[in-house]
Amino acid sequence: MRILVCISQVPDTSTKIVLKNNNTSVSSDGVTYVINPYDEWYALIKAIELKESGIATDVHLVTVGKADVEPVIRKALALGGDEAIRLDADSNDPYETAHYIAEYAAGIGYDLILCGKESIDYNNGTTSAMLAELLGINYISFATGIQVEADTVVVTREIEGGEETDVCNLPVVISCQKGVAEARIPNMRGIMAARTRPLKVITPSKVTAVTEIIAYELPPAKAGIKLVSPDNLDELVELLHTEAKVI
């Protein structure tokens, strides 16, 4: 079995976001970038577990981006990926990203493609579904458990109000979330080896994006805290009514 794991680069959650160019883009100055947690902690680690158990033979990693994403894909190699592929293109559009990955994956023939359920920057959660459609293969979302049995996969997935279990033939694209695997950290040996591992760079054929970002908007600043004496319930009610507007 050959597994492809889709890796995306996102700003660390502790990063202070600064907008520029009249709020049409995000400044990268001083931003620390990491592997998207859903891609790393769940999709990638599950693929590594399947290889360690003898079910999978190869775990390949693919990302869409320019040279600045290479540190992130190398960290994924350090965790246990066998081969890394960078599709040399800029994309903030889910369809465009899915198209680039599908174009590459179609020529290889992967049995299982794992993605995080969403990226923590745009939170679209749509790239994996588009990827499955473009490849013409099955798709299961929000997986919390994955078991491979011969040429089928048994997936436990989260649904509103509970869980369901799906059985699906390979090949399949699965988006992963908490529960699929336990997060790991790379060891020093893996980190050192990943620094010199070859990175395959492919220039994909250009496709027109179907969405465009018009502008970004930061959330409103947090208001100050008002302290109300426990003996002054009338003031509390008034503030909840006139300022908080919750009653």
N, C-alpha and C positions, 0 to 999 in steps of 0.2 A: 504493500500500500504506500502510495506517495501522498503526502499532505502538503498543502500550501497554506501558510498563515499570512494574513494581510496585516501589515504593520503601518500605523500612522503616527506622525509626530505631532505633539500637542504641547501648549505651554503648561508648565507646572502649575498646579492649582494655587500655589502661594504667590504666583507672579502678579504684580500690579500692572493692570492693563492700561496702556496709554494710547489714545487715538491720535491720528495725524491726518494730513491732507483733507481737512474739512470733514473729519469723521468717516472717511471712506476706506481707511485702512488702519491696521494695528501696528504700532511701532514695535520692532524687534529688539530695540536697544535694551540691554540688561535683562532680557527674557531668558529663562532657563527652559529648555525643551526636553521632554521626556517621551518615552513610548506611551501611547494611549493606554491607560490602565486596563481597560477591558480587553485590549489586544494582548497585552503582556501577561497579566495575572491569570487570565482564563483561556483565551484561544491558544496562545503560544505554549503555556505550561501543559495544557491538555494534550497538545500535539506531541510534546516531549514525553509525557507519560505513556502515550500510545506507542512511541518508539521504544521506550525503556521496557515495556511489557512484551515487545516482540511483534506487535500487531502491525506497526508501520516500519518501513525501511528507510524512508527519507523524509526530512522535514525542511521544506524550503520556505524562505521568507521573501515577501515582496512588499515594496513601498513605492509610492508615487511622490517624487520630489526632486529638487536640485541637490547639489553637492552638500548643502548644509544639513541634510537629513542623515548623512552617513554615520555620525556618532550614534544616533538612535538605532539604526539597523545593525550596527556592530554590537551594541549591547544585546540585541536580540540573538545575535550569533553567540555571544558569550554565555547566554542562558542555555544554549543547546541546539540552535539551528544548524543545519548542515550546509546550506547554501543561501546566499543573499542576493536578491535582484533589486536594483533600483531602476524604476521606469522614469527616465529623465524628462519630467514635465512638471509644470506648476498647475495645481488644480484646487479650487475651493468648491467645485461643483460635484455633487455625488455621482451624477450620470457620467460625467467626464472621467472621474476617477475609476468608476466601475468599468467603463469602456477600455481604459488602458490596461487594467488588470485582466479583463476578459480576453483581450487580444493576445496577451502573453500566455495566459493559462490554457487557452484553446489549443495552442500548439504543443503543449506538454502532455496533457491528459492526466490531471490529478484525480484521485479517488475521493478525496475529502478536502474541502476548503473551509477553513475556520476564520472567523472574524469576530471582533468584539461587537457587542450589541449596538454600540454607538461610540462616537468620539466625544471627548469631554469638552471640545472647543465649540463645535457647531451643533452637536447633539441631534443630528438629522436621523441617524439610525436607518438610512435607506440604501446605502451603498451596497450592502451585502445582498439585499433583495434584487437590486438592479443587476448585480453581477451574476446571480443565478439565472435571471431571465435572459441576459445576453448570451450566457453559455448554454441555455436550453436545458438546464438540469434542475433537480429538486432543490427546495429551500425550506429550512426550518429555523424559526427565530426564537430568541429569548431562552436558549437552552440552559438548564441548570444541571443536567447530567447527560453524559454521552457514553454509550457502550457499543463497540463494534463487534458484530457477530457474522463471520464469513463475509458475504457481499452485501450485508445489510447493516444499518445503524439503528440503535434504539435510543431515542432521545426523550428525556423528561424536560418539559418546558413549562414556563410559568404562564398562566392565563388568568383572566380576571376572576378572582374568587377561589383560585386553587391551582392545581397542576394537571397536565395531561401527558400521556406517554404515546409517542409516535414511533412507528416502525417504517423505515424508508430504505429503498434500494440505493446503493452507490451508483454513480457519484452524486454528491450533495454538497450544498453550501449551508453552513450552520453559523448563526450568530450566537455568541456565548456571553453569559453573565455570571454573577456570583453563584458559586455552588458547583460549577463545572470542574474546577481544580483549585489547589491551594497555591498562593503566590510563593515564589522563590526569589532568591537573590543570586547573582552570578558569583562563582568562586574566582579566586585570583588566577588560577590556571586557565579558566575559560576567558577571562578578561584579556590576559596576555596573548592567548592564541588568536582571539578575535581581531587584534590590532593588525595582524599581518595576513589574515585570511583574504583571498581575492573576493572582490565585490563586482558582480556582473552588472554593467550599466547598459540599458537598452533604450533607444530613442523610439517611442511609440508613434504611430501615425496620428496626426492631429485630428481632433474631433471638436465640434462646436459645443460649448457648454449650453445647458438649457436654463440655467439660472444665473442671475447677476446680483451681487451685493451692492445695494444702493448706498447704504450708510450703516454705521454702528451707533449704538447708544448705550452709555453706561447706566447702570441702575442708579436710582436716586440715592443721595447720601443719607446715611442713617441719622435720624433725628436724635436730639439729646434725650436723656432719661429724666422724667419728672417724678419726684418722690412725693407721695401723698401720705399724710399721717393716717394710721389705721382708725383714728377716732373721727376723721373727717370724710365720712362716706358720701356726703352730698357733693363734695368737690370731685371725688373719684367718679361718681356717676356723671357729673357734668363734663369731665374731661373725656370719658369714654364716649359720650354722646356727641360733643362738639368737635373734638380733635381726632380721636381715634376712629370715630364714626362706626363703632361696632355694635352700638345699641340705639 
